[in-house]
Amino acid sequence: MKLAPRDAAGYFARPDAGKTGLLIYGADAMRVAMRRQEVIKALIGPQGEEEMRLTRMPAADLRKDPALLLDAIKAQGFFPGPRVAFVEDATETAAPAILAALEDWAEGDAQIIVTAGTLKPTSKIRKAFEGHKNAYAAAIYDDPPSRAEIEAELGRAGLGNVPGEAMTDLVALSKALDPGDFRQTLEKLSLYKLGDDSPLSSQDIQNCAPGSTEAETDDVLHIVAEGRSQEIGPVLKRLKAQGVQPVGLCIAATRHFRTLYTAASDPGGAAQGIARMRPPVFGPRRDRMLRQAQGWGAAKLEQALSILLETDLTLRSAGRVAPDMALVERALIRLAMLARR
């Protein structure tokens, strides 16, 4: 039977131990693996693997020994409780062994859990699970987690006091991160808030979220956008010592001011424009950039982008005379002076 996406999250959390098996397939191996871990843990419990109630096998092994899966589902363990026979990374070469195990399965046998990548509708494995009366096939898509799924993850992480603003930031963060990184962030948040009963805040999320690869340039970009020209020189010296390249800094500044321009020129206002950003901007950084967009306005931001475009072309020109970092510093100072007008 097909497991509809709207029902899948609930089934993964509370699977039926009496089913023959479950096929989980999709293009994103991380998402598939996370769902498989959730299902197996729900079936056999946290001690199931230690009690030898889980048998793992790569699908490639079934090609060498087709009876391996059938032996695993029929084997009796030393410990009582549900058992699982898990086949990883199944392809069509493993189809004969998997189909034979589905056909020979009887009540009391280990449940068959199979994971696979993208499977066509004509796949023998997919058709076998979808057509089986006592098994499920679940497709995992690349969509970000729903609010209900995030709330379930928060519950598992022990985070209960989450106000609306913090939840909005978590939803935005879930769209920007891979599922594994997002789950690790929630685990980090649970440790960060251990023994702290205060509501989860946007600042807490900012403190625990993975650092941006461009975090080194954030300070100078905010300084420029806020018109603090006297602070630009010292920060640029530190960035230069860290190996930040002038062209990369110019590109980052262009991206920052393009984001501000997109927000400032949104018909619904800067706040609505910031909310539509992809990847999303969240937490204190969102509030800071919103103030910058509102302070600059679309007209001045157009001028800023023209200055940055001119600087970028100069940096790439063969006939330039001034040092690259000096050109970038001059452009950033011009922008900071423009912000104060």
Solvent accessible surface area in square Angstrom, and as a share of the most:
residue,aa,sasa,rsa
1,M,70,0.31
2,K,139,0.59
3,L,19,0.09
4,A,28,0.22
5,P,88,0.55
6,R,206,0.75
7,D,71,0.37
8,A,8,0.06
9,A,34,0.26
10,G,30,0.29
11,Y,26,0.10
12,F,2,0.01
13,A,34,0.27
14,R,177,0.65
15,P,20,0.13
16,D,66,0.34
17,A,58,0.45
18,G,48,0.46
19,K,32,0.13
20,T,1,0.00
21,G,0,0.00
22,L,0,0.00
23,L,0,0.00
24,I,0,0.00
25,Y,18,0.07
26,G,8,0.08
27,A,77,0.60
28,D,37,0.19
29,A,82,0.64
30,M,95,0.43
31,R,42,0.15
32,V,9,0.05
33,A,25,0.20
34,M,25,0.11
35,R,44,0.16
36,R,23,0.09
37,Q,89,0.40
38,E,21,0.10
39,V,0,0.00
40,I,11,0.06
41,K,125,0.53
42,A,50,0.39
43,L,14,0.07
44,I,11,0.05
45,G,25,0.24
46,P,105,0.66
47,Q,90,0.40
48,G,0,0.00
49,E,91,0.41
50,E,132,0.59
51,E,47,0.21
52,M,114,0.51
53,R,19,0.07
54,L,21,0.11
55,T,59,0.35
56,R,122,0.45
57,M,7,0.03
58,P,71,0.45
59,A,5,0.04
60,A,67,0.52
61,D,49,0.25
62,L,2,0.01
63,R,175,0.64
64,K,169,0.71
65,D,64,0.33
66,P,81,0.51
67,A,48,0.37
68,L,61,0.30
69,L,0,0.00
70,L,49,0.25
71,D,89,0.46
72,A,13,0.10
73,I,0,0.00
74,K,80,0.34
75,A,56,0.43
76,Q,146,0.65
77,G,38,0.36
78,F,180,0.75
79,F,89,0.37
80,P,118,0.74
81,G,43,0.41
82,P,61,0.38
83,R,32,0.12
84,V,2,0.01
85,A,1,0.00
86,F,1,0.00
87,V,0,0.00
88,E,64,0.29
89,D,102,0.53
90,A,3,0.03
91,T,75,0.43
92,E,77,0.35
93,T,75,0.44
94,A,1,0.00
95,A,1,0.01
96,P,94,0.59
97,A,7,0.05
98,I,0,0.00
99,L,61,0.30
100,A,45,0.35
101,A,0,0.00
102,L,9,0.05
103,E,147,0.66
104,D,68,0.35
105,W,42,0.15
106,A,50,0.39
107,E,167,0.75
108,G,59,0.57
109,D,24,0.12
110,A,2,0.01
111,Q,7,0.03
112,I,0,0.00
113,I,0,0.00
114,V,0,0.00
115,T,7,0.04
116,A,6,0.05
117,G,38,0.37
118,T,104,0.61
119,L,18,0.09
120,K,147,0.62
121,P,95,0.60
122,T,104,0.60
123,S,8,0.05
124,K,129,0.55
125,I,0,0.00
126,R,39,0.14
127,K,117,0.50
128,A,23,0.18
129,F,0,0.00
130,E,38,0.17
131,G,63,0.61
132,H,47,0.21
133,K,185,0.78
134,N,44,0.23
135,A,0,0.00
136,Y,39,0.15
137,A,4,0.03
138,A,1,0.00
139,A,23,0.18
140,I,21,0.11
141,Y,128,0.49
142,D,85,0.44
143,D,99,0.51
144,P,63,0.40
145,P,37,0.23
146,S,57,0.37
147,R,123,0.45
148,A,69,0.54
149,E,42,0.19
150,I,0,0.00
151,E,82,0.37
152,A,47,0.37
153,E,25,0.11
154,L,5,0.03
155,G,54,0.52
156,R,128,0.47
157,A,23,0.18
158,G,65,0.63
159,L,15,0.08
160,G,75,0.72
161,N,79,0.41
162,V,31,0.18
163,P,56,0.35
164,G,49,0.47
165,E,99,0.45
166,A,1,0.01
167,M,10,0.04
168,T,72,0.42
169,D,0,0.00
170,L,0,0.00
171,V,32,0.18
172,A,17,0.13
173,L,5,0.02
174,S,5,0.03
175,K,90,0.38
176,A,47,0.37
177,L,35,0.17
178,D,92,0.48
179,P,17,0.11
180,G,10,0.10
181,D,60,0.31
182,F,8,0.04
183,R,54,0.20
184,Q,119,0.53
185,T,4,0.03
186,L,2,0.01
187,E,90,0.40
188,K,106,0.45
189,L,0,0.00
190,S,25,0.16
191,L,132,0.65
192,Y,108,0.41
193,K,19,0.08
194,L,145,0.72
195,G,82,0.79
196,D,64,0.33
197,D,134,0.69
198,S,54,0.35
199,P,72,0.46
200,L,3,0.02
201,S,46,0.30
202,S,17,0.11
203,Q,88,0.39
204,D,18,0.09
205,I,0,0.00
206,Q,68,0.30
207,N,72,0.37
208,C,4,0.02
209,A,16,0.13
210,P,68,0.43
211,G,70,0.68
212,S,66,0.42
213,T,127,0.74
214,E,71,0.32
215,A,49,0.38
216,E,87,0.39
217,T,12,0.07
218,D,35,0.18
219,D,73,0.38
220,V,0,0.00
221,L,8,0.04
222,H,11,0.05
223,I,9,0.05
224,V,0,0.00
225,A,4,0.03
226,E,64,0.29
227,G,6,0.06
228,R,74,0.27
229,S,19,0.12
230,Q,130,0.58
231,E,60,0.27
232,I,0,0.00
233,G,18,0.18
234,P,89,0.56
235,V,14,0.08
236,L,4,0.02
237,K,155,0.66
238,R,112,0.41
239,L,1,0.01
240,K,129,0.55
241,A,92,0.72
242,Q,104,0.46
243,G,46,0.44
244,V,29,0.17
245,Q,116,0.52
246,P,19,0.12
247,V,48,0.27
248,G,37,0.35
249,L,0,0.00
250,C,2,0.01
251,I,72,0.37
252,A,7,0.06
253,A,0,0.00
254,T,25,0.14
255,R,104,0.38
256,H,11,0.05
257,F,0,0.00
258,R,130,0.47
259,T,28,0.16
260,L,0,0.00
261,Y,61,0.23
262,T,67,0.39
263,A,0,0.00
264,A,25,0.20
265,S,53,0.34
266,D,21,0.11
267,P,137,0.86
268,G,44,0.43
269,G,32,0.30
270,A,12,0.09
271,A,58,0.45
272,Q,72,0.32
273,G,1,0.01
274,I,4,0.02
275,A,72,0.56
276,R,139,0.51
277,M,21,0.09
278,R,147,0.54
279,P,104,0.65
280,P,19,0.12
281,V,16,0.09
282,F,28,0.12
283,G,0,0.00
284,P,45,0.28
285,R,83,0.30
286,R,45,0.16
287,D,53,0.27
288,R,74,0.27
289,M,2,0.01
290,L,37,0.19
291,R,152,0.55
292,Q,9,0.04
293,A,1,0.00
294,Q,114,0.51
295,G,60,0.58
296,W,13,0.04
297,G,27,0.26
298,A,34,0.26
299,A,74,0.57
300,K,37,0.16
301,L,0,0.00
302,E,92,0.41
303,Q,88,0.39
304,A,0,0.00
305,L,35,0.17
306,S,67,0.44
307,I,18,0.09
308,L,2,0.01
309,L,107,0.53
310,E,95,0.43
311,T,12,0.07
312,D,25,0.13
313,L,110,0.55
314,T,46,0.27
315,L,6,0.03
316,R,144,0.52
317,S,45,0.29
318,A,111,0.86
319,G,64,0.61
320,R,97,0.36
321,V,149,0.85
322,A,43,0.33
323,P,96,0.60
324,D,39,0.20
325,M,23,0.10
326,A,47,0.36
327,L,30,0.15
328,V,2,0.01
329,E,55,0.25
330,R,147,0.54
331,A,3,0.03
332,L,1,0.01
333,I,66,0.34
334,R,89,0.32
335,L,0,0.00
336,A,0,0.00
337,M,88,0.39
338,L,8,0.04
339,A,25,0.19
340,R,141,0.52
341,R,202,0.74
